[in-house]
Amino acid sequence: MRLKTAGTPVNVQEPVIGRVCVREPEERSEAIFLGPTSGRGGEDFLGYRGILSGSVPADVSSFAAVPLIHSLREIDHFSEGDIVVLQPNGFVRTLYRPASQHNALFLTERCNSNCLMCSQPPKDHDDTGFFTALNLELIRLMRPAPSYLGITGGEPTLLGDGLFRILAALRDMLPDTHVHMLTNGRAFAWTDATRALAAVAHPRLTLGIPLYSDSAVLHDYIVQAHHAFDQTILGLYNLARWGIQVEIRVVLHRLTTPRLPELATYICRNLPFAVHVALMGLEPTGYTPRNRDTLWIDPANYQRELERAVEILTLSGMNVSIYNSQLCVLTPALWRFARRSISDWKNIYLSECTACSKIEQCGGLFQSATQMHSQYLRAL
């Protein structure tokens, strides 16, 4: 599934966000026209926020009043109602697809951790104003309202007040949408941040917070940040104290799996308020390939630890899921915990999967996993 393409920009002075239309809309002011422009001049498109075309207009100079990106490399992935952003460099990125269940707001490229297996390596520049404005407009344009919406980054809490403005907009404009925000949770070690989040009073908000070990030393090493474990745990307690739902996320790799049962015991004893525990297969992109020797373990080789951890959590009454894992690699006792969790735009199945009787129940693989997956993949 493609989410970005590029072409030749004309009159795109700043990012332009709007809703894709392939036929004349009732109101042009929020629409970005998608289609051929042959035989038509720029005056025919007055009132549109922008124009996307796979071809070159006969008279490019007539489009001086409407932002245009022409000669797009691909257009087949666009659908009516998609929300896209046109960028001055000619890139077009899809931000929201009404037909998908895997939409998310991307809030920042910055992060105060630097995890060894980060799939979105952080960039150190201030993008607060840009992403706050972009996402507020994106939320305003969303329709129909999604049943579920993610928030990701980078670390969303680095937006400061911008984050709370975005959450308030979600509360007011999409009140029935469940919002799931990925965050390392460290900011909530400070009471002011937790109080500000609670004051938003979003009725359907869950925070997904990673905890990689019951050992502070090991957790801090994995996230490459001093005192991260202590801050995360204190943040979790503050969030619970303010009645904000939290999910614990554990990425499974060579460093986390040996003590997975001990971590499960720690969660049961110390974080029983967590509404969900997600045990997540490794996504081999971002920093992971360069840290392969440190992180990679064939998932088949940690099944005993994974099964024991799931047993500990479920016997304590906790809600447990296994993400990003293939049924043929999981032991059958774990199949009922496996979820089809990989976002549709980066989900694939290998050729050996096509004959599998369980393919409709299996979550498949990440696109980035073609060269980095279990050697025991097979059709069932």
Buried (B, 14 or more C-beta within 10 A) or exposed (E): BEBBBBBBBBBBEEBBBBBBBEEEBEEBEBBBBBBEBEEBBBEBBEEBBBBBBBBEBEEBEBBEEBBBBBBBEEBEBBBEBBBBBBBBEBBBBBBBBBEBEBBBBBBBBBBBBEBBBBBBBBEEEEBBEEBBBBBBBBBEBBEEBBEEBBBBBBBBBBBEEBBBBBBBBBBEBBEEBBBBBBBBBBBBBBEEBBEBBBEBEBEBBBBBBBBBBBBBEBBBBBBEBEEBBBBBBBBBBBBBEBEBBBBBBBBBBBBBBBBBBBBBBBBBEBBEBBEBBBBBBBBBBBBBBEBBEBBBBEBBBBBEBBBBBBBBBBEBEBEBBBBBBBBBBBEEEBBEBBEEBBBEBBBBBBEEBEEBEBBEEBBBBBBBBEEBBBEEBEBB
